[in-house]
Structures are given as structure tokens and as C-alpha cells.
Amino acid sequence: MEEKKPVKTAISEENLKRLFTYIESIQFGTVTLIIQNGEVVQIEKMEKFKLR
């Protein structure tokens, strides 16, 4: 019987919470995940403001 290897998660629980916080905090803009070797290494948030 083959032994199952533990599944490696691409993003930690802490960074997942941070990602949701960023998403909830912006009205217009983007949240980008930078992934290297199947793992999230950077989260970028760009917010845009309407000048009306």
C-alpha cells in the first residue's frame, strides 16, 4: 500500500486571510497573486479612485 504524501498548500492560512482583507478593502482595482514553484510568494494590491 502506498503512503500518501501530505498535500502542500500554495498559500498559508495567514496570507489567505490577508488576501480576503485586501479584496474586501478596495472598491475599484486589482489584487494579484505572484506564484513561484506552485507557492504564492507575493500579493499585490492596486486600488483605483474615481475622480468625480
CHARMM-style PDB file with segment names, atoms N, HN, CA, C and O in Angstrom:
ATOM      1  N   MET     1       0.838  -1.180   0.000  1.00  0.00      PROA
ATOM      2  CA  MET     1       0.000   0.000   0.000  1.00  0.00      PROA
ATOM      3  C   MET     1       0.887   1.248   0.000  1.00  0.00      PROA
ATOM      4  O   MET     1       1.821   1.356   0.794  1.00  0.00      PROA
ATOM      5  N   GLU     2       0.587   2.174  -0.887  1.00  0.00      PROA
ATOM      6  HN  GLU     2      -0.172   2.086  -1.532  1.00  0.00      PROA
ATOM      7  CA  GLU     2       1.384   3.398  -0.986  1.00  0.00      PROA
ATOM      8  C   GLU     2       1.029   4.371   0.123  1.00  0.00      PROA
ATOM      9  O   GLU     2      -0.135   4.540   0.487  1.00  0.00      PROA
ATOM     10  N   GLU     3       2.065   5.003   0.646  1.00  0.00      PROA
ATOM     11  HN  GLU     3       3.010   4.866   0.351  1.00  0.00      PROA
ATOM     12  CA  GLU     3       1.852   6.016   1.681  1.00  0.00      PROA
ATOM     13  C   GLU     3       1.542   7.347   1.006  1.00  0.00      PROA
ATOM     14  O   GLU     3       2.258   7.769   0.098  1.00  0.00      PROA
ATOM     15  N   LYS     4       0.479   8.006   1.447  1.00  0.00      PROA
ATOM     16  HN  LYS     4      -0.103   7.664   2.185  1.00  0.00      PROA
ATOM     17  CA  LYS     4       0.097   9.285   0.853  1.00  0.00      PROA
ATOM     18  C   LYS     4       1.002  10.387   1.378  1.00  0.00      PROA
ATOM     19  O   LYS     4       1.284  10.466   2.574  1.00  0.00      PROA
ATOM     20  N   LYS     5       1.449  11.233   0.462  1.00  0.00      PROA
ATOM     21  HN  LYS     5       1.220  11.168  -0.509  1.00  0.00      PROA
ATOM     22  CA  LYS     5       2.269  12.378   0.836  1.00  0.00      PROA
ATOM     23  C   LYS     5       1.354  13.509   1.275  1.00  0.00      PROA
ATOM     24  O   LYS     5       0.281  13.690   0.700  1.00  0.00      PROA
ATOM     25  N   PRO     6       1.763  14.280   2.291  1.00  0.00      PROA
ATOM     26  CA  PRO     6       0.926  15.411   2.699  1.00  0.00      PROA
ATOM     27  C   PRO     6       0.811  16.431   1.569  1.00  0.00      PROA
ATOM     28  O   PRO     6       1.773  16.683   0.844  1.00  0.00      PROA
ATOM     29  N   VAL     7      -0.357  17.001   1.436  1.00  0.00      PROA
ATOM     30  HN  VAL     7      -1.138  16.797   2.026  1.00  0.00      PROA
ATOM     31  CA  VAL     7      -0.608  17.988   0.393  1.00  0.00      PROA
ATOM     32  C   VAL     7      -0.001  19.318   0.817  1.00  0.00      PROA
ATOM     33  O   VAL     7      -0.258  19.805   1.918  1.00  0.00      PROA
ATOM     34  N   LYS     8       0.804  19.898  -0.061  1.00  0.00      PROA
ATOM     35  HN  LYS     8       1.012  19.502  -0.955  1.00  0.00      PROA
ATOM     36  CA  LYS     8       1.409  21.200   0.212  1.00  0.00      PROA
ATOM     37  C   LYS     8       0.449  22.279  -0.269  1.00  0.00      PROA
ATOM     38  O   LYS     8       0.024  22.271  -1.425  1.00  0.00      PROA
ATOM     39  N   THR     9       0.111  23.200   0.615  1.00  0.00      PROA
ATOM     40  HN  THR     9       0.456  23.206   1.553  1.00  0.00      PROA
ATOM     41  CA  THR     9      -0.794  24.273   0.221  1.00  0.00      PROA
ATOM     42  C   THR     9      -0.009  25.387  -0.449  1.00  0.00      PROA
ATOM     43  O   THR     9       1.137  25.662  -0.093  1.00  0.00      PROA
ATOM     44  N   ALA    10      -0.640  26.017  -1.418  1.00  0.00      PROA
ATOM     45  HN  ALA    10      -1.571  25.794  -1.706  1.00  0.00      PROA
ATOM     46  CA  ALA    10       0.018  27.083  -2.176  1.00  0.00      PROA
ATOM     47  C   ALA    10       0.053  28.393  -1.404  1.00  0.00      PROA
ATOM     48  O   ALA    10       0.892  29.253  -1.672  1.00  0.00      PROA
ATOM     49  N   ILE    11      -0.872  28.552  -0.427  1.00  0.00      PROA
ATOM     50  HN  ILE    11      -1.554  27.853  -0.209  1.00  0.00      PROA
ATOM     51  CA  ILE    11      -0.945  29.804   0.325  1.00  0.00      PROA
ATOM     52  C   ILE    11      -1.248  29.474   1.783  1.00  0.00      PROA
ATOM     53  O   ILE    11      -2.095  28.630   2.073  1.00  0.00      PROA
ATOM     54  N   SER    12      -0.555  30.140   2.691  1.00  0.00      PROA
ATOM     55  HN  SER    12       0.134  30.826   2.456  1.00  0.00      PROA
ATOM     56  CA  SER    12      -0.758  29.888   4.114  1.00  0.00      PROA
ATOM     57  C   SER    12      -2.091  30.475   4.572  1.00  0.00      PROA
ATOM     58  O   SER    12      -2.662  31.343   3.912  1.00  0.00      PROA
ATOM     59  N   GLU    13      -2.568  29.993   5.698  1.00  0.00      PROA
ATOM     60  HN  GLU    13      -2.104  29.288   6.235  1.00  0.00      PROA
ATOM     61  CA  GLU    13      -3.829  30.485   6.268  1.00  0.00      PROA
ATOM     62  C   GLU    13      -3.740  31.986   6.547  1.00  0.00      PROA
ATOM     63  O   GLU    13      -4.694  32.726   6.309  1.00  0.00      PROA
ATOM     64  N   GLU    14      -2.596  32.425   7.050  1.00  0.00      PROA
ATOM     65  HN  GLU    14      -1.821  31.824   7.244  1.00  0.00      PROA
ATOM     66  CA  GLU    14      -2.383  33.852   7.347  1.00  0.00      PROA
ATOM     67  C   GLU    14      -2.466  34.701   6.074  1.00  0.00      PROA
ATOM     68  O   GLU    14      -3.123  35.742   6.063  1.00  0.00      PROA
ATOM     69  N   ASN    15      -1.806  34.259   5.015  1.00  0.00      PROA
ATOM     70  HN  ASN    15      -1.272  33.413   5.024  1.00  0.00      PROA
ATOM     71  CA  ASN    15      -1.833  35.010   3.759  1.00  0.00      PROA
ATOM     72  C   ASN    15      -3.197  34.939   3.076  1.00  0.00      PROA
ATOM     73  O   ASN    15      -3.586  35.870   2.372  1.00  0.00      PROA
ATOM     74  N   LEU    16      -3.916  33.854   3.278  1.00  0.00      PROA
ATOM     75  HN  LEU    16      -3.600  33.097   3.850  1.00  0.00      PROA
ATOM     76  CA  LEU    16      -5.270  33.748   2.736  1.00  0.00      PROA
ATOM     77  C   LEU    16      -6.179  34.781   3.406  1.00  0.00      PROA
ATOM     78  O   LEU    16      -6.986  35.428   2.737  1.00  0.00      PROA
ATOM     79  N   LYS    17      -6.049  34.933   4.714  1.00  0.00      PROA
ATOM     80  HN  LYS    17      -5.394  34.407   5.257  1.00  0.00      PROA
ATOM     81  CA  LYS    17      -6.819  35.955   5.432  1.00  0.00      PROA
ATOM     82  C   LYS    17      -6.449  37.347   4.942  1.00  0.00      PROA
ATOM     83  O   LYS    17      -7.318  38.198   4.758  1.00  0.00      PROA
ATOM     84  N   ARG    18      -5.154  37.576   4.731  1.00  0.00      PROA
ATOM     85  HN  ARG    18      -4.448  36.884   4.880  1.00  0.00      PROA
ATOM     86  CA  ARG    18      -4.684  38.868   4.224  1.00  0.00      PROA
ATOM     87  C   ARG    18      -5.271  39.142   2.835  1.00  0.00      PROA
ATOM     88  O   ARG    18      -5.675  40.266   2.538  1.00  0.00      PROA
ATOM     89  N   LEU    19      -5.313  38.118   1.997  1.00  0.00      PROA
ATOM     90  HN  LEU    19      -4.985  37.205   2.238  1.00  0.00      PROA
ATOM     91  CA  LEU    19      -5.879  38.247   0.652  1.00  0.00      PROA
ATOM     92  C   LEU    19      -7.342  38.675   0.721  1.00  0.00      PROA
ATOM     93  O   LEU    19      -7.753  39.590   0.008  1.00  0.00      PROA
ATOM     94  N   PHE    20      -8.128  38.023   1.573  1.00  0.00      PROA
ATOM     95  HN  PHE    20      -7.794  37.280   2.152  1.00  0.00      PROA
ATOM     96  CA  PHE    20      -9.540  38.389   1.717  1.00  0.00      PROA
ATOM     97  C   PHE    20      -9.696  39.805   2.259  1.00  0.00      PROA
ATOM     98  O   PHE    20     -10.610  40.523   1.854  1.00  0.00      PROA
ATOM     99  N   THR    21      -8.822  40.214   3.163  1.00  0.00      PROA
ATOM    100  HN  THR    21      -8.079  39.631   3.493  1.00  0.00      PROA
ATOM    101  CA  THR    21      -8.858  41.578   3.693  1.00  0.00      PROA
ATOM    102  C   THR    21      -8.617  42.587   2.579  1.00  0.00      PROA
ATOM    103  O   THR    21      -9.315  43.598   2.497  1.00  0.00      PROA
ATOM    104  N   TYR    22      -7.638  42.321   1.724  1.00  0.00      PROA
ATOM    105  HN  TYR    22      -7.072  41.500   1.791  1.00  0.00      PROA
ATOM    106  CA  TYR    22      -7.355  43.215   0.594  1.00  0.00      PROA
ATOM    107  C   TYR    22      -8.555  43.294  -0.343  1.00  0.00      PROA
ATOM    108  O   TYR    22      -8.936  44.381  -0.778  1.00  0.00      PROA
ATOM    109  N   ILE    23      -9.144  42.155  -0.650  1.00  0.00      PROA
ATOM    110  HN  ILE    23      -8.835  41.272  -0.296  1.00  0.00      PROA
ATOM    111  CA  ILE    23     -10.286  42.127  -1.568  1.00  0.00      PROA
ATOM    112  C   ILE    23     -11.454  42.926  -1.000  1.00  0.00      PROA
ATOM    113  O   ILE    23     -12.107  43.677  -1.725  1.00  0.00      PROA
ATOM    114  N   GLU    24     -11.713  42.769   0.281  1.00  0.00      PROA
ATOM    115  HN  GLU    24     -11.182  42.159   0.870  1.00  0.00      PROA
ATOM    116  CA  GLU    24     -12.831  43.469   0.908  1.00  0.00      PROA
ATOM    117  C   GLU    24     -12.576  44.960   1.071  1.00  0.00      PROA
ATOM    118  O   GLU    24     -13.526  45.730   1.212  1.00  0.00      PROA
ATOM    119  N   SER    25     -11.317  45.386   1.055  1.00  0.00      PROA
ATOM    120  HN  SER    25     -10.545  44.760   0.941  1.00  0.00      PROA
ATOM    121  CA  SER    25     -10.989  46.783   1.354  1.00  0.00      PROA
ATOM    122  C   SER    25     -10.993  47.701   0.136  1.00  0.00      PROA
ATOM    123  O   SER    25     -10.945  48.921   0.294  1.00  0.00      PROA
ATOM    124  N   ILE    26     -11.048  47.147  -1.076  1.00  0.00      PROA
ATOM    125  HN  ILE    26     -11.086  46.156  -1.204  1.00  0.00      PROA
ATOM    126  CA  ILE    26     -10.993  48.016  -2.251  1.00  0.00      PROA
ATOM    127  C   ILE    26     -12.332  48.040  -2.975  1.00  0.00      PROA
ATOM    128  O   ILE    26     -13.051  47.042  -3.018  1.00  0.00      PROA
ATOM    129  N   GLN    27     -12.650  49.195  -3.541  1.00  0.00      PROA
ATOM    130  HN  GLN    27     -12.066  50.006  -3.507  1.00  0.00      PROA
ATOM    131  CA  GLN    27     -13.878  49.341  -4.320  1.00  0.00      PROA
ATOM    132  C   GLN    27     -13.591  49.152  -5.808  1.00  0.00      PROA
ATOM    133  O   GLN    27     -14.378  48.530  -6.522  1.00  0.00      PROA
ATOM    134  N   PHE    28     -12.461  49.691  -6.273  1.00  0.00      PROA
ATOM    135  HN  PHE    28     -11.822  50.197  -5.693  1.00  0.00      PROA
ATOM    136  CA  PHE    28     -12.045  49.563  -7.671  1.00  0.00      PROA
ATOM    137  C   PHE    28     -10.558  49.231  -7.674  1.00  0.00      PROA
ATOM    138  O   PHE    28      -9.782  49.889  -6.981  1.00  0.00      PROA
ATOM    139  N   GLY    29     -10.153  48.236  -8.428  1.00  0.00      PROA
ATOM    140  HN  GLY    29     -10.783  47.702  -8.991  1.00  0.00      PROA
ATOM    141  CA  GLY    29      -8.737  47.918  -8.506  1.00  0.00      PROA
ATOM    142  C   GLY    29      -8.502  46.434  -8.724  1.00  0.00      PROA
ATOM    143  O   GLY    29      -9.391  45.701  -9.158  1.00  0.00      PROA
ATOM    144  N   THR    30      -7.282  46.006  -8.413  1.00  0.00      PROA
ATOM    145  HN  THR    30      -6.560  46.601  -8.061  1.00  0.00      PROA
ATOM    146  CA  THR    30      -6.905  44.611  -8.628  1.00  0.00      PROA
ATOM    147  C   THR    30      -6.113  44.073  -7.446  1.00  0.00      PROA
ATOM    148  O   THR    30      -5.433  44.818  -6.740  1.00  0.00      PROA
ATOM    149  N   VAL    31      -6.217  42.771  -7.249  1.00  0.00      PROA
ATOM    150  HN  VAL    31      -6.769  42.167  -7.823  1.00  0.00      PROA
ATOM    151  CA  VAL    31      -5.367  42.044  -6.311  1.00  0.00      PROA
ATOM    152  C   VAL    31      -4.705  40.951  -7.139  1.00  0.00      PROA
ATOM    153  O   VAL    31      -5.387  40.139  -7.764  1.00  0.00      PROA
ATOM    154  N   THR    32      -3.375  40.931  -7.144  1.00  0.00      PROA
ATOM    155  HN  THR    32      -2.821  41.591  -6.637  1.00  0.00      PROA
ATOM    156  CA  THR    32      -2.616  39.996  -7.975  1.00  0.00      PROA
ATOM    157  C   THR    32      -1.797  39.065  -7.090  1.00  0.00      PROA
ATOM    158  O   THR    32      -1.147  39.509  -6.143  1.00  0.00      PROA
ATOM    159  N   LEU    33      -1.831  37.775  -7.403  1.00  0.00      PROA
ATOM    160  HN  LEU    33      -2.359  37.415  -8.172  1.00  0.00      PROA
ATOM    161  CA  LEU    33      -1.001  36.800  -6.706  1.00  0.00      PROA
ATOM    162  C   LEU    33       0.196  36.470  -7.581  1.00  0.00      PROA
ATOM    163  O   LEU    33       0.039  36.171  -8.765  1.00  0.00      PROA
ATOM    164  N   ILE    34       1.392  36.523  -7.006  1.00  0.00      PROA
ATOM    165  HN  ILE    34       1.519  36.766  -6.044  1.00  0.00      PROA
ATOM    166  CA  ILE    34       2.616  36.121  -7.702  1.00  0.00      PROA
ATOM    167  C   ILE    34       2.968  34.725  -7.181  1.00  0.00      PROA
ATOM    168  O   ILE    34       3.141  34.523  -5.979  1.00  0.00      PROA
ATOM    169  N   ILE    35       3.070  33.775  -8.101  1.00  0.00      PROA
ATOM    170  HN  ILE    35       2.929  33.940  -9.077  1.00  0.00      PROA
ATOM    171  CA  ILE    35       3.292  32.376  -7.738  1.00  0.00      PROA
ATOM    172  C   ILE    35       4.611  31.894  -8.327  1.00  0.00      PROA
ATOM    173  O   ILE    35       4.896  32.114  -9.504  1.00  0.00      PROA
ATOM    174  N   GLN    36       5.412  31.231  -7.491  1.00  0.00      PROA
ATOM    175  HN  GLN    36       5.180  31.052  -6.535  1.00  0.00      PROA
ATOM    176  CA  GLN    36       6.666  30.623  -7.947  1.00  0.00      PROA
ATOM    177  C   GLN    36       6.720  29.204  -7.396  1.00  0.00      PROA
ATOM    178  O   GLN    36       6.501  28.984  -6.205  1.00  0.00      PROA
ATOM    179  N   ASN    37       7.009  28.254  -8.259  1.00  0.00      PROA
ATOM    180  HN  ASN    37       7.187  28.432  -9.227  1.00  0.00      PROA
ATOM    181  CA  ASN    37       7.101  26.843  -7.875  1.00  0.00      PROA
ATOM    182  C   ASN    37       5.850  26.366  -7.142  1.00  0.00      PROA
ATOM    183  O   ASN    37       5.944  25.605  -6.179  1.00  0.00      PROA
ATOM    184  N   GLY    38       4.680  26.812  -7.598  1.00  0.00      PROA
ATOM    185  HN  GLY    38       4.603  27.430  -8.380  1.00  0.00      PROA
ATOM    186  CA  GLY    38       3.421  26.370  -7.021  1.00  0.00      PROA
ATOM    187  C   GLY    38       3.087  26.966  -5.671  1.00  0.00      PROA
ATOM    188  O   GLY    38       2.189  26.476  -4.986  1.00  0.00      PROA
ATOM    189  N   GLU    39       3.791  28.014  -5.275  1.00  0.00      PROA
ATOM    190  HN  GLU    39       4.520  28.412  -5.831  1.00  0.00      PROA
ATOM    191  CA  GLU    39       3.568  28.636  -3.971  1.00  0.00      PROA
ATOM    192  C   GLU    39       3.417  30.144  -4.139  1.00  0.00      PROA
ATOM    193  O   GLU    39       4.178  30.769  -4.877  1.00  0.00      PROA
ATOM    194  N   VAL    40       2.436  30.726  -3.454  1.00  0.00      PROA
ATOM    195  HN  VAL    40       1.818  30.218  -2.854  1.00  0.00      PROA
ATOM    196  CA  VAL    40       2.238  32.173  -3.502  1.00  0.00      PROA
ATOM    197  C   VAL    40       3.383  32.837  -2.745  1.00  0.00      PROA
ATOM    198  O   VAL    40       3.599  32.560  -1.565  1.00  0.00      PROA
ATOM    199  N   VAL    41       4.115  33.717  -3.430  1.00  0.00      PROA
ATOM    200  HN  VAL    41       3.939  33.942  -4.388  1.00  0.00      PROA
ATOM    201  CA  VAL    41       5.254  34.389  -2.810  1.00  0.00      PROA
ATOM    202  C   VAL    41       5.024  35.885  -2.632  1.00  0.00      PROA
ATOM    203  O   VAL    41       5.769  36.551  -1.913  1.00  0.00      PROA
ATOM    204  N   GLN    42       3.983  36.415  -3.292  1.00  0.00      PROA
ATOM    205  HN  GLN    42       3.378  35.874  -3.875  1.00  0.00      PROA
ATOM    206  CA  GLN    42       3.741  37.855  -3.203  1.00  0.00      PROA
ATOM    207  C   GLN    42       2.277  38.136  -3.510  1.00  0.00      PROA
ATOM    208  O   GLN    42       1.673  37.498  -4.372  1.00  0.00      PROA
ATOM    209  N   ILE    43       1.715  39.109  -2.785  1.00  0.00      PROA
ATOM    210  HN  ILE    43       2.205  39.627  -2.084  1.00  0.00      PROA
ATOM    211  CA  ILE    43       0.360  39.586  -3.051  1.00  0.00      PROA
ATOM    212  C   ILE    43       0.459  41.080  -3.310  1.00  0.00      PROA
ATOM    213  O   ILE    43       0.992  41.825  -2.488  1.00  0.00      PROA
ATOM    214  N   GLU    44      -0.059  41.519  -4.463  1.00  0.00      PROA
ATOM    215  HN  GLU    44      -0.492  40.914  -5.131  1.00  0.00      PROA
ATOM    216  CA  GLU    44      -0.029  42.942  -4.817  1.00  0.00      PROA
ATOM    217  C   GLU    44      -1.452  43.477  -4.852  1.00  0.00      PROA
ATOM    218  O   GLU    44      -2.358  42.828  -5.374  1.00  0.00      PROA
ATOM    219  N   LYS    45      -1.640  44.668  -4.289  1.00  0.00      PROA
ATOM    220  HN  LYS    45      -0.904  45.195  -3.864  1.00  0.00      PROA
ATOM    221  CA  LYS    45      -2.949  45.320  -4.296  1.00  0.00      PROA
ATOM    222  C   LYS    45      -2.803  46.669  -4.972  1.00  0.00      PROA
ATOM    223  O   LYS    45      -1.959  47.474  -4.578  1.00  0.00      PROA
ATOM    224  N   MET    46      -3.630  46.925  -6.000  1.00  0.00      PROA
ATOM    225  HN  MET    46      -4.316  46.271  -6.320  1.00  0.00      PROA
ATOM    226  CA  MET    46      -3.627  48.222  -6.669  1.00  0.00      PROA
ATOM    227  C   MET    46      -5.049  48.759  -6.621  1.00  0.00      PROA
ATOM    228  O   MET    46      -5.972  48.162  -7.176  1.00  0.00      PROA
ATOM    229  N   GLU    47      -5.213  49.886  -5.954  1.00  0.00      PROA
ATOM    230  HN  GLU    47      -4.464  50.371  -5.502  1.00  0.00      PROA
ATOM    231  CA  GLU    47      -6.535  50.484  -5.829  1.00  0.00      PROA
ATOM    232  C   GLU    47      -6.630  51.698  -6.733  1.00  0.00      PROA
ATOM    233  O   GLU    47      -5.686  52.478  -6.850  1.00  0.00      PROA
ATOM    234  N   LYS    48      -7.787  51.849  -7.372  1.00  0.00      PROA
ATOM    235  HN  LYS    48      -8.554  51.215  -7.277  1.00  0.00      PROA
ATOM    236  CA  LYS    48      -8.029  52.990  -8.255  1.00  0.00      PROA
ATOM    237  C   LYS    48      -9.128  53.841  -7.636  1.00  0.00      PROA
ATOM    238  O   LYS    48     -10.048  53.329  -6.998  1.00  0.00      PROA
ATOM    239  N   PHE    49      -9.015  55.148  -7.836  1.00  0.00      PROA
ATOM    240  HN  PHE    49      -8.268  55.564  -8.354  1.00  0.00      PROA
ATOM    241  CA  PHE    49     -10.003  56.072  -7.299  1.00  0.00      PROA
ATOM    242  C   PHE    49     -10.665  56.825  -8.436  1.00  0.00      PROA
ATOM    243  O   PHE    49      -9.984  57.308  -9.341  1.00  0.00      PROA
ATOM    244  N   LYS    50     -11.973  56.928  -8.400  1.00  0.00      PROA
ATOM    245  HN  LYS    50     -12.526  56.536  -7.664  1.00  0.00      PROA
ATOM    246  CA  LYS    50     -12.732  57.690  -9.397  1.00  0.00      PROA
ATOM    247  C   LYS    50     -12.745  59.155  -8.972  1.00  0.00      PROA
ATOM    248  O   LYS    50     -13.053  59.458  -7.819  1.00  0.00      PROA
ATOM    249  N   LEU    51     -12.419  60.062  -9.880  1.00  0.00      PROA
ATOM    250  HN  LEU    51     -12.170  59.816 -10.817  1.00  0.00      PROA
ATOM    251  CA  LEU    51     -12.339  61.493  -9.577  1.00  0.00      PROA
ATOM    252  C   LEU    51     -13.592  62.222 -10.053  1.00  0.00      PROA
ATOM    253  O   LEU    51     -13.496  63.126 -10.883  1.00  0.00      PROA
ATOM    254  N   ARG    52     -14.715  61.862  -9.565  1.00  0.00      PROA
ATOM    255  HN  ARG    52     -14.793  61.128  -8.890  1.00  0.00      PROA
ATOM    256  CA  ARG    52     -15.963  62.527  -9.937  1.00  0.00      PROA
ATOM    257  C   ARG    52     -16.548  63.229  -8.761  1.00  0.00      PROA
ATOM    258  OT1 ARG    52     -17.605  63.851  -8.876  1.00  0.00      PROA
TER     259      ARG     52
END
